[in-house]
């Protein structure tokens, strides 16, 4: 069974975890409503995606 020979220092531990941070989401302004929306996602208020109606909107 593998056992570490030395204790991992906090610096090395934190360097390994540097990729665990959350990425920021990319928001853009909707061309029709002017509200912020995520890129490459369906606008749930209007049901539009790339200028086409893809989801029926409930009132």
C-alpha positions in Angstrom: 0.0 0.0 0.0 1.3 3.4 -0.9 2.0 5.7 2.0 3.3 9.3 1.7 6.9 9.7 2.9 6.4 13.4 3.9 3.6 15.6 4.9 2.3 17.7 2.0 2.9 21.4 2.7 0.1 23.9 2.5 1.7 25.5 -0.5 1.8 22.3 -2.5 -1.7 21.4 -1.3 -3.1 24.8 -2.4 -1.2 24.7 -5.8 -3.0 21.4 -6.5 -6.3 23.0 -5.7 -5.8 26.0 -7.8 -7.9 24.5 -10.6 -10.8 23.9 -8.3 -12.0 27.5 -8.4 -15.4 28.2 -10.1 -15.3 29.9 -13.5 -17.3 33.0 -14.0 -20.3 32.7 -16.3 -20.4 34.7 -19.5 -23.5 37.0 -19.6 -24.5 39.0 -22.6 -27.3 41.5 -23.3 -30.3 40.0 -25.1 -30.9 41.7 -28.5 -34.7 41.6 -28.2 -35.4 42.3 -24.5 -32.1 43.9 -23.4 -32.0 41.7 -20.3 -28.8 39.7 -19.4 -28.8 36.1 -20.5 -26.2 33.3 -20.7 -24.5 32.7 -24.0 -25.5 29.6 -26.0 -28.6 29.1 -23.7 -32.3 29.3 -24.3 -33.9 32.5 -23.1 -36.6 31.1 -20.8 -38.7 34.2 -20.7 -39.2 34.4 -24.4 -38.3 30.8 -25.4 -36.0 32.1 -28.2 -32.6 30.7 -29.2 -30.6 32.2 -32.1 -33.7 34.1 -33.3 -36.0 31.0 -33.4 -38.8 30.1 -31.2 -37.8 26.7 -29.6 -39.8 26.6 -26.4 -43.5 27.4 -25.8 -43.7 30.0 -23.0 -46.3 29.5 -20.3 -48.1 32.6 -18.9 
